[in-house]
């Protein structure tokens, strides 16, 4: 991807390549909340002859996240990813202990962790076409992120998206591979279909209409299904969450209380009530009567989180 600076004429901004993996690691760890919305726990965490580059925690999914940095393009992201996940699931107490020894603001209990949402993130300046194709499964708990640095102090950080992933990793895993078998039993990567399979047809139609409207708000909107919600992200920030109900949808708008301009008073302030989605506002959607108006409310959140 060529990037240009607009002066009197366009000037090509050259990539300032990383020489060492450590440079990438330091940049990500120092900006882990901005880049990945995670909480940093420890760098170079060693356990059972494994060394994890970065150990982090995701408070949104209540799960641990392992981050690895690569400049070498020959490694297998699937094999290495499953090895790390197996390490985590076989040593849960050690991971909780490591969190509690490094984070003193609150104590993490074993009931506070959802191990089914564990995942591994690989960060590299580039991945091969083989590595990108290797993650093209709907239920693979492994993510690839490309990071590039440019000479004008600009950094790009972008997730490699799965393309029409409909196949399950379970269909190709070997029964003899104990790491894969154990991880697949405990870790669950949620899809839109997991949320929609029990919904009535009219609710599915309503969701698809809303989904289409959200995707049309910006070219950079992505969908992130989770255990309880389907999140819609702009760049790396979720701007709204959708919960599929039997008779409608619940939409959570990721704005702080008082930040939403809602003349019709359709949204309800739930900042003082427990809820699954991000933000302080909730909308119940059962039909398309105020559809365009609601899209306008969601657009406010998109702009704020962009």
C-alpha positions in Angstrom: 0.0 0.0 0.0 1.6 3.3 -1.1 1.1 6.3 1.1 1.7 9.9 0.0 2.0 13.3 1.6 0.0 16.0 0.0 2.2 19.2 -0.4 2.4 21.1 -3.7 2.5 17.7 -5.3 2.2 14.2 -3.9 5.3 12.8 -2.2 5.7 9.1 -1.5 6.1 8.3 2.2 8.6 5.5 2.5 8.3 2.7 5.0 10.7 2.9 7.9 11.0 -0.8 8.4 11.5 -2.4 11.8 14.9 -4.0 12.2 14.1 -6.1 15.2 11.0 -7.8 16.7 11.7 -6.0 20.0 10.9 -2.6 18.3 7.5 -3.9 17.3 6.9 -5.4 20.8 7.8 -2.1 22.6 5.5 -0.1 20.3 2.5 -2.4 20.9 3.0 -2.8 24.6 3.4 1.0 25.1 0.1 1.5 23.2 -1.8 -1.7 23.9 -5.0 0.0 25.0 -5.1 2.3 21.9 -4.2 -0.4 19.4 -6.1 -3.4 20.8 -8.2 -2.2 23.8 -6.3 -4.6 26.1 -4.7 -4.3 29.5 -0.9 -5.1 29.6 0.1 -7.7 32.2 3.7 -8.8 31.5 6.4 -8.8 28.9 8.5 -12.0 28.3 6.3 -14.3 30.5 8.0 -17.7 30.8 6.2 -20.9 31.7 7.0 -24.6 31.1 9.8 -23.9 28.6 7.6 -21.4 26.7 8.2 -17.7 26.5 5.2 -15.5 25.8 6.2 -12.1 24.2 3.3 -10.2 25.7 0.6 -11.3 28.1 -2.5 -9.1 28.2 -6.1 -9.2 29.4 -9.3 -8.3 27.7 -11.9 -6.9 30.1 -14.6 -6.8 27.5 -14.5 -10.6 27.0 -13.0 -11.4 30.4 -10.2 -13.4 28.9 -6.4 -13.6 28.6 -4.7 -12.7 25.3 -1.3 -13.9 24.2 0.6 -11.6 21.7 3.5 -12.8 19.6 5.7 -10.7 17.3 7.2 -12.0 14.1 9.5 -10.8 11.3 10.2 -14.4 10.2 7.6 -15.5 7.6 8.2 -19.3 7.8 6.4 -20.1 11.1 3.0 -21.7 11.2 0.5 -19.4 12.9 -1.9 -22.3 13.6 0.5 -24.7 15.2 2.2 -22.1 17.3 -1.1 -20.5 18.2 -2.6 -23.7 19.4 0.5 -24.5 21.4 0.2 -21.3 23.3 -3.6 -21.7 23.9 -3.0 -25.3 25.2 -0.3 -23.9 27.5 -2.8 -21.4 28.9 -5.6 -23.8 29.4 -3.4 -26.3 31.1 -2.0 -23.7 33.5 -5.0 -21.4 34.3 -3.9 -20.8 37.9 -0.5 -19.6 36.8 -2.0 -17.0 34.5 -4.3 -15.7 37.2 -1.4 -15.5 39.6 0.6 -13.6 37.1 -2.2 -11.1 36.6 -2.6 -10.6 40.4 1.2 -10.1 40.9 1.4 -7.5 38.2 -1.9 -5.6 38.5 -2.5 -4.2 41.9 -5.7 -2.2 41.2 -7.9 -5.2 41.5 -7.7 -8.9 42.3 -8.7 -11.4 39.5 -10.6 -14.5 40.7 -10.9 -17.7 38.8 -14.6 -17.0 38.3 -13.7 -13.6 36.7 -12.1 -15.3 33.7 -14.0 -16.7 30.6 -11.4 -19.2 29.3 -13.6 -19.9 26.3 -12.8 -16.5 24.9 -9.0 -17.0 25.0 -7.1 -16.0 21.9 -3.6 -15.5 20.4 -2.6 -12.5 18.4 0.4 -12.5 16.0 1.8 -9.1 15.0 4.1 -8.7 12.1 5.0 -6.2 9.4 3.6 -8.6 6.9 2.3 -12.2 6.5 2.5 -14.5 3.6 -0.5 -15.5 1.6 -0.1 -19.0 3.1 -0.3 -17.6 6.6 -3.3 -15.5 5.8 -5.1 -18.5 4.2 -4.2 -20.6 7.2 -6.5 -18.6 9.5 -9.5 -18.6 7.2 -11.7 -20.6 9.5 -14.8 -19.3 11.2 -13.8 -20.7 14.6 -10.1 -20.2 14.8 -9.1 -18.3 18.0 -6.0 -16.7 16.3 -5.7 -13.2 14.8 -3.1 -11.7 12.5 -2.3 -8.0 12.7 0.0 -6.2 10.3 2.0 -3.2 11.6 4.0 -0.8 9.5 6.1 2.3 10.4 6.7 5.2 8.0 9.3 7.9 7.8 6.8 10.7 8.7 6.2 9.1 12.2 3.0 7.4 11.0 2.1 3.9 12.0 -0.5 1.6 10.4 -2.0 -1.2 12.4 -4.6 -3.4 10.6 -6.1 -6.8 11.3 -6.1 -9.4 8.5 -9.7 -10.2 7.9 -11.0 -13.7 7.2 -12.5 -13.9 3.7 -15.9 -15.8 3.6 -14.8 -18.2 6.3 -17.4 -20.9 6.5 -15.3 -24.0 7.3 -14.5 -25.1 10.8 -11.0 -25.8 11.9 -12.4 -29.0 13.6 -12.9 -30.6 10.2 -9.2 -30.6 9.3 -7.6 -31.1 12.8 -6.1 -34.5 13.3 -7.4 -36.7 16.2 -3.9 -37.3 17.3 -3.2 -33.6 17.9 -4.0 -33.3 21.6 -3.3 -29.5 21.7 -5.9 -28.8 19.0 -8.4 -31.2 20.5 -8.2 -29.7 24.0 -8.4 -26.1 22.8 -11.3 -26.8 20.6 -13.2 -28.3 23.5 -12.7 -25.2 25.7 -12.3 -22.2 23.4 -15.3 -21.0 21.4 -15.1 -18.4 18.6 -18.5 -16.9 18.2 -20.1 -16.1 14.8 -23.1 -14.2 13.7 -24.9 -17.5 13.1 -24.5 -18.5 16.7 -26.6 -15.4 17.7 -29.1 -15.7 14.9 -29.8 -19.5 14.8 -32.5 -19.3 17.4 -34.1 -16.0 16.2 -37.3 -15.8 14.3 -37.1 -15.0 10.6 -38.5 -11.5 11.0 -35.8 -10.7 13.7 -33.1 -12.0 11.3 -34.5 -9.7 8.6 -34.4 -6.8 11.0 -30.9 -7.5 12.0 -29.7 -7.8 8.4 -31.3 -4.5 7.6 -29.6 -2.8 10.6 -26.3 -4.6 9.7 -26.5 -3.3 6.2 -27.1 0.3 7.4 -24.2 0.1 9.8 -21.8 -1.2 7.2 -22.8 1.6 4.9 -21.9 4.3 7.4 -18.2 3.9 6.8 -15.9 1.6 4.7 -13.9 0.7 7.8 -16.8 -0.8 9.8 -16.1 -4.4 10.8 -18.2 -7.0 12.7 -17.0 -8.7 15.8 -19.3 -11.3 17.2 -18.7 -12.1 20.9 -20.3 -14.4 23.5 -23.3 -12.2 24.3 -23.2 -9.5 21.6 -22.4 -8.7 18.0 -20.1 -5.7 18.1 -19.6 -3.2 15.2 -16.2 -1.6 15.1 -14.8 1.5 13.4 -11.1 0.9 13.1 -10.3 -0.7 16.4 -13.1 0.7 18.6 -16.6 -0.8 19.0 -19.2 1.9 18.5 -22.3 -0.2 19.1 -23.3 -3.7 20.2 -26.3 -5.7 19.2 -28.0 -8.4 21.3 -30.4 -10.7 19.5 -33.7 -11.3 21.4 -36.7 -13.5 20.7 -38.9 -10.5 19.7 -36.4 -7.8 18.7 -32.9 -6.4 19.0 -31.2 -4.5 21.8 -28.7 -1.9 20.6 -26.1 -0.5 22.9 -24.5 2.8 21.8 -20.9 3.3 23.0 -21.2 6.9 24.2 -20.9 8.3 27.7 -24.0 9.5 29.5 -24.9 12.9 28.3 -23.0 12.6 25.0 -25.9 11.4 22.8 -28.2 13.9 21.0 -31.5 12.2 21.0 -34.4 14.6 20.3 -37.0 11.8 20.2 -35.7 10.2 23.5 -35.6 6.8 21.9 -32.5 5.7 23.7 -32.5 4.8 27.4 -29.6 5.7 29.7 -28.5 2.4 31.3 -25.2 3.7 32.7 -26.2 2.7 36.2 -27.5 -0.7 35.2 -25.7 -3.9 34.3 -25.7 -4.7 30.6 -23.6 -6.7 28.1 -22.8 -4.0 25.5 -20.4 -1.0 25.6 -21.6 2.5 26.4 -24.4 4.1 28.4 -27.3 4.0 26.0 -29.7 1.2 25.0 -32.3 1.1 22.2 -34.9 -1.7 21.8 -35.7 -2.2 18.1 -38.7 -4.3 17.1 -39.6 -2.8 13.7 -38.3 -0.3 11.1 -40.5 2.7 12.2 -37.6 4.9 13.3 -34.9 3.1 11.4 -33.2 6.0 9.8 -33.4 8.1 13.0 -31.7 5.3 14.9 -29.0 5.0 12.3 -28.4 8.7 12.9 -27.9 8.0 16.6 -25.5 5.2 15.9 -23.6 7.5 13.5 -22.9 9.9 16.4 -21.2 7.0 18.2 -19.2 6.0 15.1 -17.9 9.6 14.7 -17.0 9.8 18.4 -15.1 6.5 18.4 -13.3 7.0 15.1 
